[in-house]
Amino acid sequence: MNYKVPLKNPSPDITNAIKIIMGESPIKNHPPLVEYLIDPVHMKRIIEMIGENWSDERTKSLDNYIECWYRLGYDYVRIERDAGFATGGKEVADTTVKERTRKWVTMKSGIINTWDDFERYPWPEKEDIDRVLEDIMSVQSELKIGR
């Protein structure tokens, strides 16, 4: 088979994907199409390929994100939003975009190890949490949610 992306008429089926993953339904035509992560460098290219403009502005970037996953034919859109929790870890230059860095948490110890660490931790503001919840609610209203 020869597939070209982005797809013109994708047909995601989250309900069927959930049933298969939960063992409630056998795989009929194909297994659920899933992905953990798509780098923004690639998402931007997909969005441009369908004639849309890429934006880093919060609301538009969420639309771009959803459209990219949809046009690639995935059965769901994986949403992960940063609520502002500090994670510590190691930061290095990104090899795909010069102006960006990549960060990961080391496995040696957590960022909070003592009560003093807890007291000094830079907890996110309520507004940061509200922004994340707002994004989640906007996605729920735009997409069919399984079950």
PEPEVEN-V424150 format. One record per run of one state. SS is the DSSP state (H for helix, E for strand, - for the rest). FROM is the first residue (numbers start at 1). TO is the last residue. If there is no record, write none. Layout:
BEGIN
ss=<SS | SS>
from=<FROM | FROM>
to=<TO | TO>
END
This chain:
BEGIN
ss=<- | H | - | H | - | H | - | E | - | E | - | H | - | H | ->
from=<1 | 14 | 22 | 40 | 50 | 58 | 72 | 90 | 94 | 101 | 105 | 115 | 121 | 126 | 143>
to=<13 | 21 | 39 | 49 | 57 | 71 | 89 | 93 | 100 | 104 | 114 | 120 | 125 | 142 | 147>
END
